[in-house]
Amino acid sequence: MKFGRTEARETEPVKPVADEHVDAVLPHVAPQDAAMVQLQPLTGMRPREVVMLRATRL
């Protein structure tokens, strides 16, 4: 769909949270949760994708 093609209102794109805000939260969460939060920007994963990760043996 192209901009202005319908009467639907256009919304601003959702931007990422500032790194300073993320860094401020990390000391207050469990180590596993902190690792998950740090993994997301490195991989581009969505929250659900990070939560679904499981360790496996090869």
MARBA-3410 file (N, C-alpha, C, O; in Angstrom, 1 decimal):
58
0.9,-1.2,0.0,0.0,0.0,0.0,0.9,1.2,0.0,1.9,1.3,0.7 ~ 0.6,2.2,-0.8,1.4,3.4,-0.9,0.8,4.5,0.0,-0.4,4.5,0.2 ~ 1.6,5.4,0.4,1.2,6.5,1.2,0.2,7.4,0.5,0.3,7.7,-0.7 ~ -0.9,7.7,1.2,-1.9,8.6,0.7,-2.9,7.9,-0.2,-3.8,8.6,-0.8 ~ -2.9,6.6,-0.4,-3.8,5.9,-1.3,-5.2,5.7,-0.7,-6.1,5.5,-1.5
-5.3,5.7,0.6,-6.6,5.5,1.3,-6.8,6.6,2.2,-6.0,7.5,2.4 ~ -8.0,6.6,2.8,-8.4,7.6,3.9,-7.8,7.2,5.2,-8.0,8.0,6.2 ~ -7.2,6.1,5.3,-6.7,5.6,6.6,-5.6,6.6,7.1,-4.8,7.1,6.3 ~ -5.6,6.8,8.4,-4.6,7.8,9.0,-3.3,7.1,9.0,-3.1,6.0,9.3 ~ -2.3,7.9,8.6,-0.9,7.5,8.6,-0.3,7.7,10.0,-0.4,8.8,10.6
0.4,6.7,10.5,1.0,6.8,11.8,2.5,6.9,11.7,3.1,6.5,10.7 ~ 3.1,7.5,12.7,4.6,7.6,12.7,5.2,6.2,12.9,4.6,5.4,13.7 ~ 6.3,5.9,12.3,6.9,4.6,12.5,7.4,4.4,14.0,7.8,5.4,14.6 ~ 7.3,3.2,14.5,7.8,2.9,15.9,9.3,2.8,15.8,9.8,2.0,15.1 ~ 9.9,3.6,16.7,11.4,3.6,16.7,11.9,2.8,17.9,11.1,2.6,18.9
13.1,2.3,17.9,13.7,1.5,19.0,13.9,2.4,20.2,14.0,3.6,20.1 ~ 13.9,1.7,21.4,14.1,2.4,22.6,15.6,2.8,22.7,16.4,2.1,22.2 ~ 15.8,4.0,23.3,17.2,4.5,23.4,18.1,3.5,24.2,17.6,3.0,25.2 ~ 19.3,3.3,23.8,20.2,2.5,24.5,20.4,2.8,26.0,20.5,2.0,26.9 ~ 20.3,4.1,26.3,20.4,4.6,27.7,19.3,4.0,28.6,19.5,3.7,29.7
18.1,3.9,28.0,17.0,3.4,28.8,17.1,1.9,29.0,16.8,1.4,30.1 ~ 17.6,1.2,28.0,17.8,-0.3,28.1,18.9,-0.5,29.2,18.7,-1.4,30.0 ~ 20.0,0.2,29.1,21.1,0.0,30.0,20.7,0.3,31.4,21.2,-0.3,32.4 ~ 19.8,1.3,31.6,19.3,1.6,33.0,18.5,0.5,33.6,18.5,0.4,34.8 ~ 17.8,-0.3,32.8,17.0,-1.4,33.3,17.7,-2.6,33.6,17.3,-3.4,34.5
18.8,-2.9,32.9,19.5,-4.2,33.0,19.9,-4.6,34.4,19.8,-5.8,34.7 ~ 20.4,-3.7,35.2,20.8,-4.1,36.6,19.6,-4.5,37.5,19.8,-5.1,38.5 ~ 18.4,-4.2,37.0,17.2,-4.5,37.9,16.4,-5.7,37.4,15.4,-6.0,38.0 ~ 16.9,-6.4,36.4,16.2,-7.6,36.0,17.1,-8.9,36.2,18.3,-8.7,36.4 ~ 16.5,-10.0,36.2,17.3,-11.3,36.3,18.3,-11.4,35.2,18.1,-10.9,34.1
19.4,-12.1,35.5,20.5,-12.2,34.5,20.0,-12.8,33.2,20.4,-12.4,32.1 ~ 19.1,-13.8,33.3,18.5,-14.4,32.0,17.8,-13.4,31.2,17.9,-13.4,30.0 ~ 17.0,-12.6,31.9,16.2,-11.5,31.2,17.1,-10.5,30.6,16.9,-10.0,29.5 ~ 18.1,-10.1,31.3,19.1,-9.1,30.8,19.8,-9.6,29.5,19.9,-8.9,28.6 ~ 20.1,-10.9,29.5,20.7,-11.5,28.4,19.8,-11.5,27.2,20.2,-11.3,26.0
18.5,-11.8,27.4,17.5,-11.7,26.4,17.4,-10.3,25.8,17.2,-10.2,24.6 ~ 17.3,-9.3,26.7,17.2,-7.9,26.2,18.4,-7.5,25.4,18.3,-6.8,24.4 ~ 19.6,-8.0,25.8,20.8,-7.6,25.1,20.9,-8.4,23.7,21.6,-7.8,22.8 ~ 20.4,-9.5,23.6,20.4,-10.3,22.4,19.6,-9.7,21.3,19.9,-9.8,20.1 ~ 18.4,-9.1,21.6,17.5,-8.6,20.6,18.1,-7.7,19.6,18.0,-7.9,18.4
18.8,-6.6,20.1,19.3,-5.7,19.0,20.5,-6.3,18.2,20.7,-5.8,17.1 ~ 21.2,-7.2,18.8,22.3,-7.9,18.1,21.8,-8.8,17.0,22.5,-9.0,16.0 ~ 20.6,-9.3,17.1,20.1,-10.3,16.1,18.9,-9.8,15.3,18.6,-10.4,14.3 ~ 18.2,-8.8,15.8,17.0,-8.4,15.2,15.8,-9.2,15.5,14.8,-9.1,14.9 ~ 15.9,-10.0,16.6,14.8,-10.9,17.0,13.7,-10.1,17.6,14.0,-9.0,18.2
12.5,-10.6,17.5,11.4,-10.1,18.2,11.3,-10.7,19.6,11.9,-11.8,19.8 ~ 10.7,-10.1,20.5,10.6,-10.6,21.9,10.2,-12.1,21.9,10.8,-12.9,22.6 ~ 9.2,-12.4,21.2,8.7,-13.8,21.2,9.7,-14.8,20.6,9.8,-15.9,21.2 ~ 10.5,-14.4,19.6,11.5,-15.2,19.1,12.6,-15.5,20.1,13.1,-16.6,20.2 ~ 13.0,-14.5,20.9,14.0,-14.7,22.0,13.5,-15.7,23.0,14.2,-16.5,23.5
12.2,-15.5,23.4,11.6,-16.3,24.5,11.5,-17.8,24.0,11.6,-18.7,24.8 ~ 11.3,-18.0,22.7,11.2,-19.4,22.2,12.5,-20.1,22.1,12.5,-21.3,21.8 ~ 13.6,-19.4,22.2,14.9,-20.1,22.1,15.1,-21.2,23.2,14.7,-21.0,24.3 ~ 15.7,-22.3,22.8,15.9,-23.4,23.7,17.3,-23.9,23.5,17.8,-23.9,22.3 ~ 18.0,-24.3,24.5,19.3,-24.9,24.4,19.2,-26.3,24.0,18.3,-27.0,24.5
20.0,-26.8,23.1,19.9,-28.2,22.7,21.3,-28.7,22.6,22.3,-28.0,22.5 ~ 21.4,-30.0,22.6,22.7,-30.7,22.4,22.8,-31.1,21.0,21.8,-31.5,20.3 ~ 24.0,-31.1,20.5,24.2,-31.6,19.1,24.7,-33.0,19.1,24.9,-33.6,18.0
END
